[in-house]
Amino acid sequence: MRVAATIGIMLLGGAVGAAAATPPSLPEPVSNNAVAVARVDGREYLVSVLGLGAGRTWRDLRASGYLHELGSDAWVPLPEIPDGRGRLASAAVGIGGSVYVFGGYTVAADGSEKSTPEVFAFDVARRTWRRLADMPTPVDDAVAFVYRDRYVYLVSGWHDVDNVSLVQVYDVSGNRWSTASAWPGTPVFGHAGAIEGEDLLICDGVRVQREPAGGKYASSDECWLGRIDARSPTHIAWRRAPDHPGAARYRMAAFADGGRIVFVGGSTNPYNYDGIGYDGLPSEPSAGLLVFDIRREQWHSAEGPAVMDLRAVAVTSRGVYVIGGMRAGQAVSSTIVAVTKPRNP
């Protein structure tokens, strides 16, 4: 059953529905940025690192970012990551007082792209970076989620010349890598997903066409449910999930919400990092949320912001925030959008 619900959206300068004050705009526009939340001594911090600046060229890749303490009125510049190389499509997660940043890709002047293996952790209290064990297989545009505040899973994604079906698992407590049950669907990049307890849902993204009559890349409309074995975290029981309403989306974001997985934004026309589709047409963001009830295995749609080129949203005790991203006309944004959680239908 697919039914409509409503959601309140709060933009800078106004609100629909009750919500805490939205954080201020970023000091500069940024898209495809890695976003996470860290917590130190009861305080919450938004972190936005790496990504693409307003010019949308290889020169506009960012190697640093910003930090915002919830309740304050400013963003604080962060030092560059240790190797000083700007990246796109990195993944970030917050665990305790640290933000862990995985992979991504660099873009050279000639347009060549390279997946990066480096993993860095940013200590919010000390304002310092440290380098951790490299990814066994460098990936970008992968889905990242955290299990038990210890294991970080990187699902599928792009590695230099093709997508991979790997599920790589980083153990924060031991600074070591392992592999989990492989991604069962068509390998993709630019997909999205989240975890609720032991249950996870991952949807959409872009697949490689082996006989590219319509171009090398095409949207994937696959959604997969996974359940992690609590006794063996590298074992995931996968099964196909129902299709969501509407067309497949690229580079949306997702978060868990009390037995539901909520997907935000994205675009129905897959594109290169500059926002121009692989079909040569400018891509535009999709408005609205896609909401999946895990127990009932049912989808419904809700109102939501039109924004694309997301890596994640920031989930805090005060609200869920979209930080930057691309708006209509491929405009890189500095705006923060607070999304009120949707009501059940």
C-alpha positions as CSV (number, residue, x, y, z in Angstrom):
1,M,0.0,0.0,0.0
2,R,1.4,3.4,-1.0
3,V,-0.3,6.4,0.7
4,A,0.7,10.0,1.2
5,A,1.8,11.6,4.5
6,T,2.9,15.1,5.3
7,I,6.1,16.5,6.7
8,G,7.1,19.9,8.1
9,I,10.2,21.5,6.6
10,M,12.1,24.3,8.2
11,L,14.3,26.6,6.2
12,L,16.4,29.4,7.4
13,G,14.2,32.3,8.2
14,G,11.0,30.3,8.8
15,A,9.5,27.1,10.0
16,V,6.5,24.8,9.4
17,G,5.7,22.8,12.5
18,A,7.5,22.9,15.9
19,A,11.2,22.4,15.8
20,A,14.4,23.8,17.3
21,A,16.2,26.7,15.7
22,T,18.0,25.7,12.5
23,P,21.8,26.0,12.5
24,P,23.2,28.9,10.5
25,S,24.3,28.6,6.9
26,L,27.7,27.2,6.1
27,P,30.4,29.8,5.5
28,E,30.5,28.7,1.9
29,P,28.5,26.6,-0.5
30,V,29.4,22.9,-0.6
31,S,27.9,19.8,-2.2
32,N,28.7,16.1,-2.0
33,N,30.2,16.7,1.4
34,A,30.7,14.1,4.0
35,V,28.4,14.8,7.0
36,A,28.3,13.3,10.5
37,V,27.4,14.1,14.1
38,A,29.8,13.8,17.1
39,R,28.9,13.9,20.8
40,V,31.2,15.1,23.5
41,D,30.2,15.6,27.2
42,G,26.5,15.9,26.3
43,R,27.1,18.4,23.5
44,E,26.3,17.6,19.8
45,Y,28.5,18.8,16.9
46,L,27.7,18.8,13.2
47,V,30.7,18.1,11.0
48,S,30.8,18.8,7.2
49,V,34.1,17.9,5.5
50,L,35.4,17.6,1.9
51,G,33.0,17.9,-1.1
52,L,32.6,20.4,-4.0
53,G,32.5,24.1,-4.0
54,A,30.3,26.5,-6.0
55,G,32.4,26.4,-9.2
56,R,31.7,22.7,-9.7
57,T,35.1,22.0,-11.4
58,W,38.0,19.8,-10.4
59,R,39.6,23.0,-8.9
60,D,36.7,23.2,-6.4
61,L,37.3,20.0,-4.5
62,R,37.6,20.7,-0.7
63,A,40.2,19.1,1.6
64,S,38.8,20.7,4.8
65,G,35.4,21.6,6.3
66,Y,33.5,23.0,9.2
67,L,32.2,22.2,12.7
68,H,29.1,23.5,14.4
69,E,28.1,23.0,18.0
70,L,24.3,22.8,18.2
71,G,23.0,25.9,20.0
72,S,25.8,28.1,18.9
73,D,25.6,30.7,16.2
74,A,28.6,29.9,14.0
75,W,30.6,27.2,12.1
76,V,34.2,26.8,12.9
77,P,36.8,26.0,10.2
78,L,38.6,22.7,10.5
79,P,42.1,21.8,9.5
80,E,42.6,20.0,6.3
81,I,42.7,16.2,6.3
82,P,46.3,15.0,6.7
83,D,47.2,14.4,3.1
84,G,45.6,17.7,2.0
85,R,43.8,16.3,-1.1
86,G,40.3,17.4,-1.9
87,R,37.8,14.6,-2.4
88,L,34.3,13.9,-3.5
89,A,31.9,11.1,-2.5
90,S,33.6,10.2,0.8
91,A,31.6,8.6,3.6
92,A,31.6,9.9,7.2
93,V,30.1,8.5,10.4
94,G,30.2,9.8,14.0
95,I,31.0,7.5,16.9
96,G,31.3,9.2,20.3
97,G,33.5,12.2,20.0
98,S,35.1,11.3,16.7
99,V,34.1,11.5,13.1
100,Y,35.5,8.8,10.8
101,V,35.9,9.6,7.1
102,F,36.3,6.9,4.5
103,G,37.6,7.0,0.9
104,G,36.1,9.2,-1.8
105,Y,37.7,10.1,-5.1
106,T,40.1,12.7,-6.4
107,V,39.7,14.5,-9.8
108,A,42.7,15.6,-11.8
109,A,43.0,18.5,-14.2
110,D,42.4,16.1,-17.2
111,G,39.2,14.8,-15.6
112,S,40.6,11.5,-14.5
113,E,39.2,10.2,-11.2
114,K,40.9,8.0,-8.6
115,S,39.3,6.1,-5.7
116,T,41.2,6.7,-2.5
117,P,41.9,4.2,0.3
118,E,42.6,6.5,3.2
119,V,40.6,6.5,6.4
120,F,40.9,9.5,8.8
121,A,39.4,10.2,12.2
122,F,38.7,13.7,13.5
123,D,38.8,14.2,17.3
124,V,36.3,16.9,18.0
125,A,37.6,17.8,21.5
126,R,41.2,18.0,20.3
127,R,40.4,19.4,16.8
128,T,42.9,17.0,15.4
129,W,43.0,14.4,12.6
130,R,44.7,11.0,12.6
131,R,45.1,8.4,9.9
132,L,43.8,4.9,10.4
133,A,44.1,1.6,8.5
134,D,43.4,2.0,4.8
135,M,40.4,0.4,3.1
136,P,41.4,-3.0,1.6
137,T,39.5,-2.0,-1.6
138,P,39.2,1.8,-2.0
139,V,35.7,2.8,-2.8
140,D,33.7,6.0,-3.2
141,D,30.0,6.7,-3.4
142,A,29.4,3.8,-1.0
143,V,26.7,3.6,1.7
144,A,28.1,3.8,5.2
145,F,26.3,2.9,8.5
146,V,27.4,2.1,12.0
147,Y,26.4,-1.0,14.1
148,R,26.8,-1.2,17.9
149,D,28.9,2.0,17.9
150,R,31.8,-0.1,16.8
151,Y,31.4,-1.5,13.3
152,V,31.3,0.7,10.2
153,Y,29.9,-1.0,7.1
154,L,30.7,0.3,3.6
155,V,28.3,-1.3,1.1
156,S,29.1,-1.6,-2.7
157,G,30.3,1.7,-4.3
158,W,32.7,2.6,-7.1
159,H,36.4,1.4,-7.3
160,D,38.4,3.2,-10.0
161,V,36.8,1.5,-13.1
162,D,33.7,-0.3,-11.9
163,N,31.2,-0.9,-9.0
164,V,32.0,-3.6,-6.5
165,S,29.7,-6.0,-4.6
166,L,31.9,-5.9,-1.5
167,V,30.6,-5.1,2.0
168,Q,33.7,-3.9,3.9
169,V,33.6,-3.7,7.7
170,Y,35.8,-1.5,9.8
171,D,36.2,-2.3,13.5
172,V,36.8,0.9,15.3
173,S,37.9,-0.8,18.5
174,G,40.7,-2.7,16.7
175,N,41.5,-0.5,13.7
176,R,41.1,-3.5,11.4
177,W,39.1,-4.5,8.4
178,S,37.0,-7.5,7.4
179,T,34.4,-8.4,4.9
180,A,30.7,-9.2,5.4
181,S,28.2,-11.0,3.3
182,A,28.4,-9.5,-0.2
183,W,25.9,-7.0,-1.6
184,P,23.4,-9.3,-3.4
185,G,22.0,-6.8,-5.9
186,T,23.5,-5.2,-9.0
187,P,26.7,-3.4,-7.8
188,V,26.0,0.4,-7.7
189,F,27.3,3.8,-6.7
190,G,25.4,6.8,-5.4
191,H,22.9,4.6,-3.6
192,A,21.5,5.3,-0.1
193,G,20.5,3.5,3.0
194,A,20.4,3.3,6.8
195,I,20.2,0.9,9.7
196,E,17.6,0.5,12.5
197,G,18.8,-2.0,15.1
198,E,19.9,-5.1,13.1
199,D,17.8,-4.2,10.1
200,L,19.0,-2.2,7.2
201,L,17.6,-1.0,3.9
202,I,19.6,0.2,0.8
203,C,18.1,1.5,-2.4
204,D,18.8,2.8,-5.9
205,G,22.0,4.3,-7.2
206,V,23.7,3.8,-10.6
207,R,24.7,0.6,-12.3
208,V,27.1,0.0,-15.2
209,Q,25.5,-1.2,-18.4
210,R,27.5,-3.9,-20.1
211,E,25.9,-3.2,-23.4
212,P,25.5,0.6,-23.1
213,A,23.1,1.3,-26.0
214,G,21.8,4.2,-23.9
215,G,25.1,5.1,-22.2
216,K,27.5,3.5,-19.8
217,Y,25.5,4.3,-16.7
218,A,21.8,3.7,-15.8
219,S,19.7,4.0,-12.7
220,S,19.1,1.0,-10.5
221,D,15.7,0.6,-9.0
222,E,16.6,-2.2,-6.6
223,C,16.0,-2.0,-2.9
224,W,17.4,-4.6,-0.5
225,L,16.7,-5.4,3.1
226,G,19.5,-6.9,5.3
227,R,19.6,-8.3,8.8
228,I,22.8,-8.4,10.7
229,D,23.4,-11.6,12.8
230,A,23.9,-10.2,16.3
231,R,26.3,-13.1,17.1
232,S,28.3,-12.7,13.9
233,P,28.4,-9.1,12.7
234,T,29.9,-10.0,9.3
235,H,26.9,-12.1,8.4
236,I,24.0,-10.3,6.7
237,A,20.9,-12.1,5.6
238,W,19.8,-10.2,2.4
239,R,16.5,-10.2,0.6
240,R,14.8,-8.0,-2.0
241,A,12.5,-5.3,-0.6
242,P,9.4,-3.9,-2.3
243,D,10.0,-1.1,-4.8
244,H,9.5,2.4,-3.6
245,P,7.1,4.9,-5.2
246,G,8.3,6.7,-8.2
247,A,11.5,6.6,-10.2
248,A,14.9,5.5,-8.9
249,R,17.0,8.2,-7.3
250,Y,20.7,9.0,-7.3
251,R,22.7,10.5,-4.4
252,M,19.8,10.9,-2.0
253,A,20.4,10.5,1.8
254,A,18.7,8.3,4.4
255,F,18.2,8.0,8.1
256,A,16.5,5.6,10.5
257,D,13.4,6.8,12.5
258,G,11.8,4.5,15.0
259,G,11.2,1.4,12.8
260,R,11.3,3.4,9.6
261,I,13.9,4.3,7.0
262,V,13.5,7.7,5.5
263,F,15.1,8.8,2.2
264,V,15.6,12.4,1.4
265,G,16.1,14.2,-2.0
266,G,18.3,12.9,-4.8
267,S,17.8,13.1,-8.5
268,T,16.1,10.8,-11.0
269,N,18.8,11.7,-13.6
270,P,22.2,10.3,-12.7
271,Y,25.0,12.8,-13.2
272,N,28.7,13.5,-13.0
273,Y,30.0,15.5,-10.1
274,D,29.2,18.8,-11.8
275,G,25.5,18.1,-11.8
276,I,25.3,17.4,-15.6
277,G,23.7,14.1,-16.3
278,Y,25.5,11.2,-18.0
279,D,22.9,11.7,-20.8
280,G,24.3,15.3,-21.3
281,L,21.2,17.0,-19.8
282,P,21.3,19.1,-16.6
283,S,20.1,17.1,-13.6
284,E,17.5,18.5,-11.2
285,P,16.8,17.6,-7.6
286,S,13.7,15.5,-6.6
287,A,11.4,16.9,-3.9
288,G,9.8,14.6,-1.3
289,L,10.6,11.8,1.1
290,L,10.3,8.1,0.6
291,V,9.4,6.3,3.9
292,F,9.7,2.6,4.5
293,D,8.0,0.8,7.4
294,I,10.4,-2.1,8.3
295,R,7.8,-4.2,10.2
296,R,5.0,-3.8,7.6
297,E,7.4,-3.7,4.6
298,Q,5.3,-0.8,3.2
299,W,6.3,2.4,1.5
300,H,4.6,5.8,1.6
301,S,5.6,9.2,0.3
302,A,5.9,12.5,2.2
303,E,6.7,16.1,1.4
304,G,10.3,17.1,1.6
305,P,13.0,19.4,0.3
306,A,14.2,19.4,-3.3
307,V,17.9,18.8,-2.9
308,M,20.4,16.4,-4.5
309,D,24.1,15.4,-4.3
310,L,23.9,14.3,-0.7
311,R,26.1,11.9,1.2
312,A,24.2,11.9,4.5
313,V,21.9,13.9,6.7
314,A,22.8,14.9,10.3
315,V,20.6,13.2,12.8
316,T,20.6,15.0,16.2
317,S,18.5,15.2,19.3
318,R,17.2,18.6,18.0
319,G,16.3,17.5,14.5
320,V,17.5,16.1,11.2
321,Y,19.5,18.4,9.0
322,V,20.4,18.6,5.4
323,I,23.7,20.4,5.1
324,G,24.5,22.0,1.8
325,G,23.9,19.9,-1.4
326,M,22.7,21.0,-4.9
327,R,19.5,22.8,-5.5
328,A,17.7,23.7,-8.7
329,G,19.9,24.6,-11.6
330,Q,22.8,22.6,-10.1
331,A,23.4,25.4,-7.6
332,V,25.7,24.4,-4.8
333,S,24.2,25.5,-1.5
334,S,25.3,26.7,1.9
335,T,21.8,26.4,3.3
336,I,20.9,24.1,6.2
337,V,17.4,22.6,6.0
338,A,15.8,21.0,9.0
339,V,13.4,18.2,8.1
340,T,10.6,17.4,10.6
341,K,10.1,13.6,10.8
342,P,7.1,12.5,8.9
343,R,3.9,11.3,10.5
344,N,2.7,7.8,10.0
345,P,-0.1,7.5,7.4
